[in-house]
Amino acid sequence: MPNKPNKPKKCPICGKPETPNHAPFCSRGCKDRDLLKWLGDGYRIPGPPADPERVDSDGDDS
């Protein structure tokens, strides 16, 4: 079975080829845009808000 040539990986933000210095992104700009999306809840999964009564904040199981 012949080996398939490896396709260059693409930046998940803009689709340009990734660079080793910024992998998996193509540039510092795309890397920063992704970080800002994480910090701004851009990757949030929709769902109902958490119930504060059921959240165990101190780790005490008593």
mmCIF file of the N, C-alpha and C atoms, coordinates in Angstrom:
data_MODEL
# 
_entry.id   MODEL 
# 
loop_
_atom_site.group_PDB 
_atom_site.id 
_atom_site.type_symbol 
_atom_site.label_atom_id 
_atom_site.label_alt_id 
_atom_site.label_comp_id 
_atom_site.label_asym_id 
_atom_site.label_entity_id 
_atom_site.label_seq_id 
_atom_site.pdbx_PDB_ins_code 
_atom_site.Cartn_x 
_atom_site.Cartn_y 
_atom_site.Cartn_z 
_atom_site.occupancy 
_atom_site.B_iso_or_equiv 
_atom_site.pdbx_formal_charge 
_atom_site.auth_seq_id 
_atom_site.auth_comp_id 
_atom_site.auth_asym_id 
_atom_site.auth_atom_id 
_atom_site.pdbx_PDB_model_num 
ATOM 1   N N  . MET A 1 1  ? 0.859   -1.171 0.000  1.00 0.00 ? 1  MET A N  1 
ATOM 2   C CA . MET A 1 1  ? 0.000   0.000  0.000  1.00 0.00 ? 1  MET A CA 1 
ATOM 3   C C  . MET A 1 1  ? 0.909   1.239  0.000  1.00 0.00 ? 1  MET A C  1 
ATOM 4   N N  . PRO A 1 2  ? 0.778   2.118  -0.962 1.00 0.00 ? 2  PRO A N  1 
ATOM 5   C CA . PRO A 1 2  ? 1.649   3.295  -1.031 1.00 0.00 ? 2  PRO A CA 1 
ATOM 6   C C  . PRO A 1 2  ? 1.317   4.305  0.067  1.00 0.00 ? 2  PRO A C  1 
ATOM 7   N N  . ASN A 1 3  ? 2.361   4.984  0.538  1.00 0.00 ? 3  ASN A N  1 
ATOM 8   C CA . ASN A 1 3  ? 2.164   6.014  1.555  1.00 0.00 ? 3  ASN A CA 1 
ATOM 9   C C  . ASN A 1 3  ? 1.548   7.251  0.927  1.00 0.00 ? 3  ASN A C  1 
ATOM 10  N N  . LYS A 1 4  ? 0.582   7.819  1.594  1.00 0.00 ? 4  LYS A N  1 
ATOM 11  C CA . LYS A 1 4  ? -0.027  9.055  1.117  1.00 0.00 ? 4  LYS A CA 1 
ATOM 12  C C  . LYS A 1 4  ? 0.849   10.225 1.559  1.00 0.00 ? 4  LYS A C  1 
ATOM 13  N N  . PRO A 1 5  ? 1.048   11.201 0.708  1.00 0.00 ? 5  PRO A N  1 
ATOM 14  C CA . PRO A 1 5  ? 1.837   12.370 1.136  1.00 0.00 ? 5  PRO A CA 1 
ATOM 15  C C  . PRO A 1 5  ? 1.101   13.133 2.221  1.00 0.00 ? 5  PRO A C  1 
ATOM 16  N N  . ASN A 1 6  ? 1.871   13.624 3.196  1.00 0.00 ? 6  ASN A N  1 
ATOM 17  C CA . ASN A 1 6  ? 1.267   14.380 4.290  1.00 0.00 ? 6  ASN A CA 1 
ATOM 18  C C  . ASN A 1 6  ? 0.799   15.734 3.791  1.00 0.00 ? 6  ASN A C  1 
ATOM 19  N N  . LYS A 1 7  ? -0.454  16.046 4.060  1.00 0.00 ? 7  LYS A N  1 
ATOM 20  C CA . LYS A 1 7  ? -0.969  17.363 3.717  1.00 0.00 ? 7  LYS A CA 1 
ATOM 21  C C  . LYS A 1 7  ? -0.478  18.355 4.767  1.00 0.00 ? 7  LYS A C  1 
ATOM 22  N N  . PRO A 1 8  ? -0.098  19.559 4.337  1.00 0.00 ? 8  PRO A N  1 
ATOM 23  C CA . PRO A 1 8  ? 0.290   20.557 5.345  1.00 0.00 ? 8  PRO A CA 1 
ATOM 24  C C  . PRO A 1 8  ? -0.911  20.890 6.219  1.00 0.00 ? 8  PRO A C  1 
ATOM 25  N N  . LYS A 1 9  ? -0.671  21.020 7.495  1.00 0.00 ? 9  LYS A N  1 
ATOM 26  C CA . LYS A 1 9  ? -1.750  21.367 8.422  1.00 0.00 ? 9  LYS A CA 1 
ATOM 27  C C  . LYS A 1 9  ? -2.117  22.824 8.229  1.00 0.00 ? 9  LYS A C  1 
ATOM 28  N N  . LYS A 1 10 ? -3.398  23.130 8.438  1.00 0.00 ? 10 LYS A N  1 
ATOM 29  C CA . LYS A 1 10 ? -3.879  24.484 8.237  1.00 0.00 ? 10 LYS A CA 1 
ATOM 30  C C  . LYS A 1 10 ? -4.218  25.145 9.570  1.00 0.00 ? 10 LYS A C  1 
ATOM 31  N N  . CYS A 1 11 ? -4.046  26.438 9.614  1.00 0.00 ? 11 CYS A N  1 
ATOM 32  C CA . CYS A 1 11 ? -4.393  27.244 10.782 1.00 0.00 ? 11 CYS A CA 1 
ATOM 33  C C  . CYS A 1 11 ? -5.901  27.131 11.026 1.00 0.00 ? 11 CYS A C  1 
ATOM 34  N N  . PRO A 1 12 ? -6.325  26.836 12.260 1.00 0.00 ? 12 PRO A N  1 
ATOM 35  C CA . PRO A 1 12 ? -7.765  26.709 12.536 1.00 0.00 ? 12 PRO A CA 1 
ATOM 36  C C  . PRO A 1 12 ? -8.510  28.046 12.488 1.00 0.00 ? 12 PRO A C  1 
ATOM 37  N N  . ILE A 1 13 ? -7.808  29.156 12.495 1.00 0.00 ? 13 ILE A N  1 
ATOM 38  C CA . ILE A 1 13 ? -8.460  30.467 12.463 1.00 0.00 ? 13 ILE A CA 1 
ATOM 39  C C  . ILE A 1 13 ? -8.670  30.952 11.032 1.00 0.00 ? 13 ILE A C  1 
ATOM 40  N N  . CYS A 1 14 ? -7.596  30.921 10.208 1.00 0.00 ? 14 CYS A N  1 
ATOM 41  C CA . CYS A 1 14 ? -7.705  31.512 8.870  1.00 0.00 ? 14 CYS A CA 1 
ATOM 42  C C  . CYS A 1 14 ? -7.499  30.528 7.726  1.00 0.00 ? 14 CYS A C  1 
ATOM 43  N N  . GLY A 1 15 ? -6.978  29.329 8.001  1.00 0.00 ? 15 GLY A N  1 
ATOM 44  C CA . GLY A 1 15 ? -6.801  28.327 6.963  1.00 0.00 ? 15 GLY A CA 1 
ATOM 45  C C  . GLY A 1 15 ? -5.468  28.362 6.242  1.00 0.00 ? 15 GLY A C  1 
ATOM 46  N N  . LYS A 1 16 ? -4.591  29.312 6.563  1.00 0.00 ? 16 LYS A N  1 
ATOM 47  C CA . LYS A 1 16 ? -3.259  29.344 5.963  1.00 0.00 ? 16 LYS A CA 1 
ATOM 48  C C  . LYS A 1 16 ? -2.426  28.207 6.549  1.00 0.00 ? 16 LYS A C  1 
ATOM 49  N N  . PRO A 1 17 ? -1.329  27.816 5.879  1.00 0.00 ? 17 PRO A N  1 
ATOM 50  C CA . PRO A 1 17 ? -0.479  26.747 6.434  1.00 0.00 ? 17 PRO A CA 1 
ATOM 51  C C  . PRO A 1 17 ? 0.104   27.143 7.794  1.00 0.00 ? 17 PRO A C  1 
ATOM 52  N N  . GLU A 1 18 ? 0.161   26.176 8.714  1.00 0.00 ? 18 GLU A N  1 
ATOM 53  C CA . GLU A 1 18 ? 0.724   26.463 10.035 1.00 0.00 ? 18 GLU A CA 1 
ATOM 54  C C  . GLU A 1 18 ? 2.229   26.649 9.940  1.00 0.00 ? 18 GLU A C  1 
ATOM 55  N N  . THR A 1 19 ? 2.784   27.372 10.902 1.00 0.00 ? 19 THR A N  1 
ATOM 56  C CA . THR A 1 19 ? 4.229   27.558 10.974 1.00 0.00 ? 19 THR A CA 1 
ATOM 57  C C  . THR A 1 19 ? 4.733   26.912 12.259 1.00 0.00 ? 19 THR A C  1 
ATOM 58  N N  . PRO A 1 20 ? 5.953   26.387 12.235 1.00 0.00 ? 20 PRO A N  1 
ATOM 59  C CA . PRO A 1 20 ? 6.480   25.709 13.432 1.00 0.00 ? 20 PRO A CA 1 
ATOM 60  C C  . PRO A 1 20 ? 6.543   26.617 14.661 1.00 0.00 ? 20 PRO A C  1 
ATOM 61  N N  . ASN A 1 21 ? 6.804   27.901 14.470 1.00 0.00 ? 21 ASN A N  1 
ATOM 62  C CA . ASN A 1 21 ? 6.918   28.814 15.617 1.00 0.00 ? 21 ASN A CA 1 
ATOM 63  C C  . ASN A 1 21 ? 5.587   29.091 16.286 1.00 0.00 ? 21 ASN A C  1 
ATOM 64  N N  . HIS A 1 22 ? 4.479   28.916 15.561 1.00 0.00 ? 22 HIS A N  1 
ATOM 65  C CA . HIS A 1 22 ? 3.161   29.267 16.104 1.00 0.00 ? 22 HIS A CA 1 
ATOM 66  C C  . HIS A 1 22 ? 2.163   28.110 16.017 1.00 0.00 ? 22 HIS A C  1 
ATOM 67  N N  . ALA A 1 23 ? 2.639   26.889 15.783 1.00 0.00 ? 23 ALA A N  1 
ATOM 68  C CA . ALA A 1 23 ? 1.759   25.738 15.590 1.00 0.00 ? 23 ALA A CA 1 
ATOM 69  C C  . ALA A 1 23 ? 0.750   25.625 16.723 1.00 0.00 ? 23 ALA A C  1 
ATOM 70  N N  . PRO A 1 24 ? -0.484  25.311 16.434 1.00 0.00 ? 24 PRO A N  1 
ATOM 71  C CA . PRO A 1 24 ? -1.062  24.931 15.147 1.00 0.00 ? 24 PRO A CA 1 
ATOM 72  C C  . PRO A 1 24 ? -1.536  26.135 14.321 1.00 0.00 ? 24 PRO A C  1 
ATOM 73  N N  . PHE A 1 25 ? -1.112  27.321 14.661 1.00 0.00 ? 25 PHE A N  1 
ATOM 74  C CA . PHE A 1 25 ? -1.542  28.528 13.957 1.00 0.00 ? 25 PHE A CA 1 
ATOM 75  C C  . PHE A 1 25 ? -0.496  28.954 12.938 1.00 0.00 ? 25 PHE A C  1 
ATOM 76  N N  . CYS A 1 26 ? -0.858  29.935 12.096 1.00 0.00 ? 26 CYS A N  1 
ATOM 77  C CA . CYS A 1 26 ? 0.061   30.414 11.069 1.00 0.00 ? 26 CYS A CA 1 
ATOM 78  C C  . CYS A 1 26 ? 0.871   31.612 11.538 1.00 0.00 ? 26 CYS A C  1 
ATOM 79  N N  . SER A 1 27 ? 0.378   32.325 12.540 1.00 0.00 ? 27 SER A N  1 
ATOM 80  C CA . SER A 1 27 ? 1.053   33.552 12.973 1.00 0.00 ? 27 SER A CA 1 
ATOM 81  C C  . SER A 1 27 ? 0.692   33.869 14.419 1.00 0.00 ? 27 SER A C  1 
ATOM 82  N N  . ARG A 1 28 ? 1.403   34.844 14.958 1.00 0.00 ? 28 ARG A N  1 
ATOM 83  C CA . ARG A 1 28 ? 1.121   35.306 16.318 1.00 0.00 ? 28 ARG A CA 1 
ATOM 84  C C  . ARG A 1 28 ? -0.283  35.918 16.391 1.00 0.00 ? 28 ARG A C  1 
ATOM 85  N N  . GLY A 1 29 ? -0.689  36.587 15.312 1.00 0.00 ? 29 GLY A N  1 
ATOM 86  C CA . GLY A 1 29 ? -2.018  37.208 15.276 1.00 0.00 ? 29 GLY A CA 1 
ATOM 87  C C  . GLY A 1 29 ? -3.139  36.193 15.439 1.00 0.00 ? 29 GLY A C  1 
ATOM 88  N N  . CYS A 1 30 ? -3.057  35.087 14.706 1.00 0.00 ? 30 CYS A N  1 
ATOM 89  C CA . CYS A 1 30 ? -4.090  34.052 14.824 1.00 0.00 ? 30 CYS A CA 1 
ATOM 90  C C  . CYS A 1 30 ? -4.038  33.384 16.192 1.00 0.00 ? 30 CYS A C  1 
ATOM 91  N N  . LYS A 1 31 ? -2.836  33.212 16.709 1.00 0.00 ? 31 LYS A N  1 
ATOM 92  C CA . LYS A 1 31 ? -2.676  32.620 18.043 1.00 0.00 ? 31 LYS A CA 1 
ATOM 93  C C  . LYS A 1 31 ? -3.344  33.518 19.091 1.00 0.00 ? 31 LYS A C  1 
ATOM 94  N N  . ASP A 1 32 ? -3.121  34.824 18.988 1.00 0.00 ? 32 ASP A N  1 
ATOM 95  C CA . ASP A 1 32 ? -3.727  35.770 19.931 1.00 0.00 ? 32 ASP A CA 1 
ATOM 96  C C  . ASP A 1 32 ? -5.244  35.842 19.771 1.00 0.00 ? 32 ASP A C  1 
ATOM 97  N N  . ARG A 1 33 ? -5.734  35.786 18.523 1.00 0.00 ? 33 ARG A N  1 
ATOM 98  C CA . ARG A 1 33 ? -7.186  35.801 18.300 1.00 0.00 ? 33 ARG A CA 1 
ATOM 99  C C  . ARG A 1 33 ? -7.853  34.601 18.956 1.00 0.00 ? 33 ARG A C  1 
ATOM 100 N N  . ASP A 1 34 ? -7.192  33.432 18.876 1.00 0.00 ? 34 ASP A N  1 
ATOM 101 C CA . ASP A 1 34 ? -7.739  32.235 19.512 1.00 0.00 ? 34 ASP A CA 1 
ATOM 102 C C  . ASP A 1 34 ? -7.766  32.393 21.031 1.00 0.00 ? 34 ASP A C  1 
ATOM 103 N N  . LEU A 1 35 ? -6.699  32.948 21.610 1.00 0.00 ? 35 LEU A N  1 
ATOM 104 C CA . LEU A 1 35 ? -6.655  33.168 23.055 1.00 0.00 ? 35 LEU A CA 1 
ATOM 105 C C  . LEU A 1 35 ? -7.767  34.119 23.485 1.00 0.00 ? 35 LEU A C  1 
ATOM 106 N N  . LEU A 1 36 ? -7.965  35.194 22.728 1.00 0.00 ? 36 LEU A N  1 
ATOM 107 C CA . LEU A 1 36 ? -9.030  36.146 23.067 1.00 0.00 ? 36 LEU A CA 1 
ATOM 108 C C  . LEU A 1 36 ? -10.406 35.499 22.993 1.00 0.00 ? 36 LEU A C  1 
ATOM 109 N N  . LYS A 1 37 ? -10.577 34.575 22.057 1.00 0.00 ? 37 LYS A N  1 
ATOM 110 C CA . LYS A 1 37 ? -11.859 33.871 21.959 1.00 0.00 ? 37 LYS A CA 1 
ATOM 111 C C  . LYS A 1 37 ? -12.090 33.011 23.204 1.00 0.00 ? 37 LYS A C  1 
ATOM 112 N N  . TRP A 1 38 ? -11.025 32.327 23.685 1.00 0.00 ? 38 TRP A N  1 
ATOM 113 C CA . TRP A 1 38 ? -11.146 31.544 24.919 1.00 0.00 ? 38 TRP A CA 1 
ATOM 114 C C  . TRP A 1 38 ? -11.465 32.450 26.108 1.00 0.00 ? 38 TRP A C  1 
ATOM 115 N N  . LEU A 1 39 ? -10.751 33.563 26.220 1.00 0.00 ? 39 LEU A N  1 
ATOM 116 C CA . LEU A 1 39 ? -10.945 34.462 27.354 1.00 0.00 ? 39 LEU A CA 1 
ATOM 117 C C  . LEU A 1 39 ? -12.310 35.138 27.334 1.00 0.00 ? 39 LEU A C  1 
ATOM 118 N N  . GLY A 1 40 ? -12.865 35.322 26.150 1.00 0.00 ? 40 GLY A N  1 
ATOM 119 C CA . GLY A 1 40 ? -14.167 35.967 26.024 1.00 0.00 ? 40 GLY A CA 1 
ATOM 120 C C  . GLY A 1 40 ? -15.331 34.995 25.963 1.00 0.00 ? 40 GLY A C  1 
ATOM 121 N N  . ASP A 1 41 ? -15.115 33.751 26.363 1.00 0.00 ? 41 ASP A N  1 
ATOM 122 C CA . ASP A 1 41 ? -16.144 32.707 26.352 1.00 0.00 ? 41 ASP A CA 1 
ATOM 123 C C  . ASP A 1 41 ? -16.658 32.396 24.955 1.00 0.00 ? 41 ASP A C  1 
ATOM 124 N N  . GLY A 1 42 ? -15.832 32.602 23.940 1.00 0.00 ? 42 GLY A N  1 
ATOM 125 C CA . GLY A 1 42 ? -16.228 32.304 22.567 1.00 0.00 ? 42 GLY A CA 1 
ATOM 126 C C  . GLY A 1 42 ? -16.367 30.818 22.294 1.00 0.00 ? 42 GLY A C  1 
ATOM 127 N N  . TYR A 1 43 ? -15.742 29.990 23.103 1.00 0.00 ? 43 TYR A N  1 
ATOM 128 C CA . TYR A 1 43 ? -15.830 28.541 22.929 1.00 0.00 ? 43 TYR A CA 1 
ATOM 129 C C  . TYR A 1 43 ? -16.771 27.914 23.954 1.00 0.00 ? 43 TYR A C  1 
ATOM 130 N N  . ARG A 1 44 ? -17.630 28.710 24.533 1.00 0.00 ? 44 ARG A N  1 
ATOM 131 C CA . ARG A 1 44 ? -18.561 28.237 25.564 1.00 0.00 ? 44 ARG A CA 1 
ATOM 132 C C  . ARG A 1 44 ? -19.560 27.252 24.965 1.00 0.00 ? 44 ARG A C  1 
ATOM 133 N N  . ILE A 1 45 ? -19.881 26.220 25.716 1.00 0.00 ? 45 ILE A N  1 
ATOM 134 C CA . ILE A 1 45 ? -20.896 25.252 25.304 1.00 0.00 ? 45 ILE A CA 1 
ATOM 135 C C  . ILE A 1 45 ? -22.227 25.719 25.875 1.00 0.00 ? 45 ILE A C  1 
ATOM 136 N N  . PRO A 1 46 ? -23.230 25.916 25.010 1.00 0.00 ? 46 PRO A N  1 
ATOM 137 C CA . PRO A 1 46 ? -24.512 26.404 25.511 1.00 0.00 ? 46 PRO A CA 1 
ATOM 138 C C  . PRO A 1 46 ? -25.183 25.382 26.429 1.00 0.00 ? 46 PRO A C  1 
ATOM 139 N N  . GLY A 1 47 ? -25.841 25.894 27.423 1.00 0.00 ? 47 GLY A N  1 
ATOM 140 C CA . GLY A 1 47 ? -26.559 25.040 28.355 1.00 0.00 ? 47 GLY A CA 1 
ATOM 141 C C  . GLY A 1 47 ? -27.117 25.873 29.488 1.00 0.00 ? 47 GLY A C  1 
ATOM 142 N N  . PRO A 1 48 ? -27.876 25.255 30.364 1.00 0.00 ? 48 PRO A N  1 
ATOM 143 C CA . PRO A 1 48 ? -28.442 26.000 31.485 1.00 0.00 ? 48 PRO A CA 1 
ATOM 144 C C  . PRO A 1 48 ? -27.340 26.437 32.453 1.00 0.00 ? 48 PRO A C  1 
ATOM 145 N N  . PRO A 1 49 ? -27.527 27.539 33.154 1.00 0.00 ? 49 PRO A N  1 
ATOM 146 C CA . PRO A 1 49 ? -26.532 27.965 34.132 1.00 0.00 ? 49 PRO A CA 1 
ATOM 147 C C  . PRO A 1 49 ? -26.409 26.945 35.268 1.00 0.00 ? 49 PRO A C  1 
ATOM 148 N N  . ALA A 1 50 ? -25.239 26.893 35.869 1.00 0.00 ? 50 ALA A N  1 
ATOM 149 C CA . ALA A 1 50 ? -25.005 25.978 36.984 1.00 0.00 ? 50 ALA A CA 1 
ATOM 150 C C  . ALA A 1 50 ? -25.803 26.435 38.204 1.00 0.00 ? 50 ALA A C  1 
ATOM 151 N N  . ASP A 1 51 ? -26.295 25.478 38.969 1.00 0.00 ? 51 ASP A N  1 
ATOM 152 C CA . ASP A 1 51 ? -27.037 25.769 40.189 1.00 0.00 ? 51 ASP A CA 1 
ATOM 153 C C  . ASP A 1 51 ? -26.026 26.005 41.316 1.00 0.00 ? 51 ASP A C  1 
ATOM 154 N N  . PRO A 1 52 ? -25.952 27.220 41.869 1.00 0.00 ? 52 PRO A N  1 
ATOM 155 C CA . PRO A 1 52 ? -24.965 27.499 42.922 1.00 0.00 ? 52 PRO A CA 1 
ATOM 156 C C  . PRO A 1 52 ? -25.123 26.608 44.156 1.00 0.00 ? 52 PRO A C  1 
ATOM 157 N N  . GLU A 1 53 ? -26.307 26.104 44.413 1.00 0.00 ? 53 GLU A N  1 
ATOM 158 C CA . GLU A 1 53 ? -26.546 25.227 45.569 1.00 0.00 ? 53 GLU A CA 1 
ATOM 159 C C  . GLU A 1 53 ? -25.893 23.856 45.368 1.00 0.00 ? 53 GLU A C  1 
ATOM 160 N N  . ARG A 1 54 ? -25.702 23.444 44.118 1.00 0.00 ? 54 ARG A N  1 
ATOM 161 C CA . ARG A 1 54 ? -25.140 22.127 43.841 1.00 0.00 ? 54 ARG A CA 1 
ATOM 162 C C  . ARG A 1 54 ? -23.649 22.175 43.576 1.00 0.00 ? 54 ARG A C  1 
ATOM 163 N N  . VAL A 1 55 ? -23.069 23.372 43.480 1.00 0.00 ? 55 VAL A N  1 
ATOM 164 C CA . VAL A 1 55 ? -21.642 23.510 43.226 1.00 0.00 ? 55 VAL A CA 1 
ATOM 165 C C  . VAL A 1 55 ? -20.878 23.384 44.527 1.00 0.00 ? 55 VAL A C  1 
ATOM 166 N N  . ASP A 1 56 ? -19.954 22.443 44.577 1.00 0.00 ? 56 ASP A N  1 
ATOM 167 C CA . ASP A 1 56 ? -19.147 22.217 45.776 1.00 0.00 ? 56 ASP A CA 1 
ATOM 168 C C  . ASP A 1 56 ? -17.881 23.067 45.639 1.00 0.00 ? 56 ASP A C  1 
ATOM 169 N N  . SER A 1 57 ? -17.852 24.229 46.282 1.00 0.00 ? 57 SER A N  1 
ATOM 170 C CA . SER A 1 57 ? -16.735 25.145 46.098 1.00 0.00 ? 57 SER A CA 1 
ATOM 171 C C  . SER A 1 57 ? -15.577 24.894 47.072 1.00 0.00 ? 57 SER A C  1 
ATOM 172 N N  . ASP A 1 58 ? -15.829 24.267 48.226 1.00 0.00 ? 58 ASP A N  1 
ATOM 173 C CA . ASP A 1 58 ? -14.732 24.093 49.181 1.00 0.00 ? 58 ASP A CA 1 
ATOM 174 C C  . ASP A 1 58 ? -14.161 22.674 49.172 1.00 0.00 ? 58 ASP A C  1 
ATOM 175 N N  . GLY A 1 59 ? -14.724 21.762 48.398 1.00 0.00 ? 59 GLY A N  1 
ATOM 176 C CA . GLY A 1 59 ? -14.172 20.416 48.298 1.00 0.00 ? 59 GLY A CA 1 
ATOM 177 C C  . GLY A 1 59 ? -14.490 19.532 49.488 1.00 0.00 ? 59 GLY A C  1 
ATOM 178 N N  . ASP A 1 60 ? -15.306 19.958 50.430 1.00 0.00 ? 60 ASP A N  1 
ATOM 179 C CA . ASP A 1 60 ? -15.690 19.188 51.621 1.00 0.00 ? 60 ASP A CA 1 
ATOM 180 C C  . ASP A 1 60 ? -16.853 18.286 51.280 1.00 0.00 ? 60 ASP A C  1 
ATOM 181 N N  . ASP A 1 61 ? -16.697 16.975 51.488 1.00 0.00 ? 61 ASP A N  1 
ATOM 182 C CA . ASP A 1 61 ? -17.744 16.025 51.152 1.00 0.00 ? 61 ASP A CA 1 
ATOM 183 C C  . ASP A 1 61 ? -18.678 15.717 52.318 1.00 0.00 ? 61 ASP A C  1 
ATOM 184 N N  . SER A 1 62 ? -18.644 16.473 53.382 1.00 0.00 ? 62 SER A N  1 
ATOM 185 C CA . SER A 1 62 ? -19.475 16.148 54.533 1.00 0.00 ? 62 SER A CA 1 
ATOM 186 C C  . SER A 1 62 ? -20.881 16.641 54.410 1.00 0.00 ? 62 SER A C  1 
# 
